[in-house]
């Protein structure tokens, strides 16, 4: 039964998380299994909103039932393969219940149409849906040092979550627009002479105003990755390569966005096979001190522009 549960979560990761699937090869088996459980838990919750169109009472009820199952799992009554694996991971690695519930709170914000007035508003959303994931993973990966180092590592992990979620927002603008969603802050749009309606219309990919906005947002994302990078050295040595590969791989998407001239309406920015191989090589070197993660981010983005 446990092997079947583990295989179920592993399939979810393999089918939906190309970068994480590759990065997970660096983890020891126990931590990899727990990380897959966390991803599966988060993915199923996210799919409830995306598949359900993000609105409506049915989605709210589904998430409420999912939250009930989470509570049961954490109280020793897990139901189904994902929650059995999650309960095991949370017990072994001390993943706090509140951070798991924080993820569901964040996902639940997509159940109603919402606009984000400022970067602070969007950042708060990113905290719920992605900083929570960064903190979960940090608990599984392990943190070296005492209480001060632990607090610092968790703060860096949460910043990395914001960076990765902002990357998602920039990559998925066109897809989100088709679903009637615009996550870009209205203040940022206005700064460059754009509106939410123009984004939802999806015909501004070649507009100079759009390119200026995206240049600004990509720089913001890179600054967040730079702020988060020192946290990788605070993780257990056997998890640093995986964390580094996730950070470098996701940051590389920014270079891919630039390579398509910021037109994320008509194309999906993604890393090619060569860039993904560069991610793994860079992470392996960084975990052994051969190169710094900041340099690896730049190298992978350079490869992403032509891979």
C-alpha positions as CSV (number, residue, x, y, z in Angstrom):
1,X,0.0,0.0,0.0
2,X,2.8,2.4,0.9
3,X,4.6,1.7,-2.3
4,X,1.4,2.3,-4.3
5,X,0.9,5.6,-2.5
6,X,4.5,6.7,-3.1
7,X,4.1,5.8,-6.8
8,X,0.9,7.8,-7.1
9,X,2.6,11.0,-5.8
10,X,5.7,10.3,-8.0
11,X,3.5,10.1,-11.1
12,X,1.9,13.5,-10.2
13,X,5.3,15.1,-10.0
14,X,6.6,13.5,-13.2
15,X,3.6,14.5,-15.2
16,X,3.4,18.1,-14.0
17,X,6.7,19.4,-12.6
18,X,9.5,19.0,-15.1
19,X,12.0,21.2,-13.3
20,X,11.3,19.7,-9.9
21,X,11.3,16.2,-11.3
22,X,14.8,16.6,-12.5
23,X,16.0,18.5,-9.4
24,X,14.6,15.8,-7.1
25,X,17.3,13.3,-8.4
26,X,19.7,15.1,-6.1
27,X,17.7,14.3,-2.9
28,X,18.2,11.2,-0.8
29,X,15.3,8.7,-1.2
30,X,13.5,9.6,2.0
31,X,13.5,13.4,1.4
32,X,12.6,12.8,-2.2
33,X,9.5,10.8,-1.2
34,X,8.4,13.4,1.3
35,X,8.9,16.3,-1.3
36,X,6.8,14.4,-3.8
37,X,4.1,14.1,-1.2
38,X,4.1,17.8,-0.6
39,X,4.0,18.6,-4.3
40,X,1.1,16.2,-4.9
41,X,-0.8,17.8,-2.0
42,X,-0.3,21.3,-3.5
43,X,-1.0,20.2,-7.0
44,X,-4.3,18.5,-6.3
45,X,-5.5,21.6,-4.4
46,X,-4.4,23.9,-7.3
47,X,-6.1,21.7,-9.9
48,X,-9.4,21.9,-8.0
49,X,-9.4,25.7,-8.7
50,X,-8.0,25.6,-12.2
51,X,-10.1,22.7,-13.5
52,X,-13.2,24.2,-11.8
53,X,-12.7,27.5,-13.5
54,X,-11.6,29.2,-10.3
55,X,-15.1,30.3,-9.2
56,X,-18.4,28.9,-8.0
57,X,-19.7,27.2,-5.0
58,X,-18.7,23.7,-6.2
59,X,-15.0,24.7,-6.0
60,X,-15.4,26.2,-2.6
61,X,-17.0,23.0,-1.4
62,X,-14.2,20.9,-2.9
63,X,-11.6,22.9,-1.1
64,X,-13.5,22.7,2.1
65,X,-13.6,18.9,1.9
66,X,-9.9,18.9,1.0
67,X,-9.2,20.9,4.1
68,X,-11.2,18.5,6.2
69,X,-9.2,15.6,4.8
70,X,-6.0,17.5,5.6
71,X,-7.1,17.8,9.2
72,X,-8.0,14.2,9.4
73,X,-4.6,13.2,8.0
74,X,-2.7,15.3,10.5
75,X,-4.8,13.7,13.2
76,X,-3.8,10.2,12.2
77,X,-6.7,9.4,9.9
78,X,-5.4,9.9,6.4
79,X,-7.6,9.1,3.5
80,X,-6.2,8.3,0.0
81,X,-2.7,8.0,-1.3
82,X,-1.8,11.8,-1.3
83,X,-2.9,12.3,2.3
84,X,-1.3,9.1,3.5
85,X,2.0,10.2,2.0
86,X,1.5,13.8,3.3
87,X,0.8,12.6,6.8
88,X,3.9,10.5,6.7
89,X,6.1,13.3,5.4
90,X,4.7,15.8,8.0
91,X,5.3,13.4,10.8
92,X,8.8,12.5,9.8
93,X,10.0,16.0,8.9
94,X,7.9,18.1,11.2
95,X,6.1,20.1,8.5
96,X,3.8,22.5,10.5
97,X,0.1,22.1,10.1
98,X,-0.3,25.9,9.8
99,X,1.8,26.1,6.6
100,X,-0.2,23.4,5.0
101,X,-3.4,25.3,5.8
102,X,-1.7,28.5,4.5
103,X,-1.4,26.9,1.1
104,X,-5.1,26.1,1.0
105,X,-5.9,29.7,2.1
106,X,-3.8,31.0,-0.7
107,X,-5.4,28.6,-3.3
108,X,-8.8,29.6,-2.1
109,X,-8.2,33.2,-3.0
110,X,-8.6,32.1,-6.7
111,X,-12.2,31.0,-6.0
112,X,-13.5,34.5,-6.6
113,X,-12.5,37.0,-9.3
114,X,-9.8,39.2,-7.9
115,X,-7.6,42.1,-9.0
116,X,-4.3,43.1,-7.4
117,X,-3.9,46.8,-6.9
118,X,-0.3,46.9,-5.9
119,X,2.8,44.7,-5.7
120,X,2.2,44.4,-1.9
121,X,-1.2,42.8,-2.7
122,X,0.2,40.4,-5.3
123,X,3.1,39.6,-2.9
124,X,0.6,38.6,-0.2
125,X,-1.1,36.2,-2.7
126,X,2.3,34.8,-3.6
127,X,3.1,34.2,0.1
128,X,0.0,32.0,0.4
129,X,0.4,29.9,-2.7
130,X,4.2,29.7,-2.9
131,X,6.0,31.0,0.2
132,X,4.1,28.3,2.0
133,X,5.5,25.7,-0.4
134,X,9.0,27.1,0.1
135,X,8.7,26.7,3.9
136,X,7.3,23.2,3.6
137,X,10.2,22.1,1.4
138,X,12.8,23.7,3.8
139,X,11.4,21.6,6.6
140,X,11.9,18.4,4.5
141,X,15.2,19.5,3.1
142,X,16.6,20.2,6.6
143,X,18.3,23.2,8.0
144,X,21.8,23.4,9.6
145,X,22.5,25.4,12.7
146,X,20.4,26.7,15.6
147,X,17.2,28.8,15.9
148,X,18.6,31.9,14.3
149,X,19.8,30.0,11.2
150,X,16.5,28.2,11.0
151,X,14.6,31.5,11.0
152,X,16.9,32.9,8.4
153,X,16.6,29.8,6.2
154,X,12.8,29.8,6.4
155,X,12.7,33.5,5.5
156,X,14.9,32.9,2.4
157,X,12.7,29.9,1.4
158,X,9.6,32.1,1.6
159,X,11.3,34.7,-0.6
160,X,12.2,32.1,-3.1
161,X,8.6,31.1,-3.2
162,X,7.6,34.6,-4.1
163,X,10.2,34.8,-6.8
164,X,9.0,31.5,-8.4
165,X,5.3,32.5,-8.2
166,X,6.0,35.8,-9.8
167,X,7.9,33.9,-12.6
168,X,4.7,31.8,-13.0
169,X,2.6,34.9,-13.3
170,X,4.9,36.4,-16.0
171,X,5.1,33.1,-17.9
172,X,1.3,32.4,-17.8
173,X,-0.1,35.8,-18.6
174,X,-1.8,34.6,-21.8
175,X,-3.2,31.5,-20.3
176,X,-4.5,33.4,-17.3
177,X,-6.1,36.0,-19.6
178,X,-8.0,33.3,-21.4
179,X,-9.5,32.3,-18.0
180,X,-10.4,35.9,-17.2
181,X,-7.6,36.4,-14.7
182,X,-5.0,39.1,-14.5
183,X,-2.5,38.9,-11.6
184,X,-0.3,41.8,-12.6
185,X,-0.7,44.7,-10.2
186,X,-2.9,47.5,-11.5
187,X,-0.4,50.1,-10.2
188,X,2.3,48.5,-12.3
189,X,0.1,48.4,-15.4
190,X,-0.8,52.0,-15.0
191,X,2.8,53.0,-14.6
192,X,3.4,51.8,-18.1
193,X,0.1,53.1,-19.6
194,X,-1.7,49.7,-19.6
195,X,-5.0,48.4,-18.2
196,X,-6.4,45.1,-17.0
197,X,-8.8,45.1,-19.9
198,X,-5.9,45.3,-22.4
199,X,-4.2,42.3,-20.7
200,X,-7.4,40.3,-20.7
201,X,-7.8,41.2,-24.4
202,X,-4.5,39.5,-25.1
203,X,-3.4,41.5,-28.1
204,X,-0.6,43.6,-26.6
205,X,2.3,41.1,-26.8
206,X,4.2,43.2,-29.3
207,X,3.3,46.5,-27.7
208,X,6.3,48.6,-26.5
209,X,4.4,49.4,-23.3
210,X,4.0,45.7,-22.6
211,X,7.7,45.1,-23.2
212,X,8.6,47.9,-20.8
213,X,6.3,46.5,-18.1
214,X,7.7,43.0,-18.5
215,X,11.3,44.3,-18.4
216,X,10.4,45.9,-15.0
217,X,8.7,42.7,-13.7
218,X,11.5,40.4,-14.8
219,X,14.0,42.6,-13.0
220,X,11.9,42.5,-9.9
221,X,11.8,38.7,-10.0
222,X,15.6,38.5,-10.5
223,X,16.1,40.7,-7.4
224,X,13.9,38.3,-5.4
225,X,16.0,35.3,-6.6
226,X,19.2,37.1,-5.6
227,X,17.7,37.8,-2.1
228,X,16.7,34.2,-1.7
229,X,19.9,32.5,-2.9
230,X,21.9,32.8,0.4
231,X,19.3,30.5,2.0
232,X,20.5,27.5,0.0
233,X,23.7,27.3,1.9
234,X,21.7,27.1,5.2
235,X,20.0,23.8,4.1
236,X,21.3,20.4,4.8
237,X,24.2,19.5,2.4
238,X,22.2,16.6,0.9
239,X,19.4,18.9,-0.2
240,X,21.4,21.9,-1.5
241,X,21.7,20.7,-5.1
242,X,18.0,20.1,-5.3
243,X,17.1,23.5,-3.9
244,X,19.7,25.1,-6.2
245,X,18.4,23.3,-9.3
246,X,14.8,24.5,-8.5
247,X,15.9,28.1,-8.0
248,X,18.2,28.1,-11.1
249,X,15.7,26.3,-13.3
250,X,12.9,28.6,-12.4
251,X,15.0,31.7,-12.8
252,X,16.0,30.5,-16.2
253,X,12.4,30.9,-17.3
254,X,13.0,34.6,-17.1
255,X,15.6,34.3,-19.8
256,X,13.2,32.3,-21.9
257,X,10.6,35.1,-21.5
258,X,13.2,37.5,-22.8
259,X,14.0,35.2,-25.7
260,X,10.4,35.4,-26.9
261,X,10.5,39.2,-26.6
262,X,8.2,39.1,-23.6
263,X,5.2,38.0,-25.7
264,X,3.8,35.5,-23.2
265,X,0.4,35.8,-24.8
266,X,1.2,33.9,-28.0
267,X,3.9,31.6,-26.7
268,X,4.8,29.8,-23.5
269,X,8.3,30.5,-22.3
270,X,10.1,27.2,-21.3
271,X,13.6,25.8,-20.9
272,X,14.8,23.6,-23.7
273,X,16.7,20.3,-23.1
274,X,20.1,22.0,-23.2
275,X,19.0,24.6,-20.6
276,X,17.6,21.9,-18.3
277,X,20.9,20.0,-18.6
278,X,22.7,23.2,-17.6
279,X,20.5,23.5,-14.6
280,X,21.5,20.0,-13.3
281,X,25.2,20.6,-14.0
282,X,25.1,24.0,-12.3
283,X,23.3,22.7,-9.3
284,X,25.8,19.8,-8.9
285,X,28.7,22.2,-9.1
286,X,27.2,24.7,-6.7
287,X,26.5,22.0,-4.1
288,X,30.2,21.2,-4.2
289,X,31.4,24.8,-4.0
290,X,32.6,25.0,-7.6
291,X,30.4,28.0,-8.5
292,X,28.0,30.3,-6.7
293,X,24.2,30.0,-7.3
294,X,24.1,33.6,-8.5
295,X,26.5,32.8,-11.3
296,X,24.6,29.6,-12.1
297,X,21.3,31.6,-12.5
298,X,23.0,33.9,-15.0
299,X,24.5,30.9,-16.9
300,X,21.2,29.0,-17.1
301,X,19.3,32.1,-18.3
302,X,22.0,32.7,-21.0
303,X,21.5,29.1,-22.2
304,X,17.7,29.5,-22.0
305,X,17.8,32.4,-24.5
306,X,18.9,30.1,-27.3
307,X,18.1,26.5,-26.2
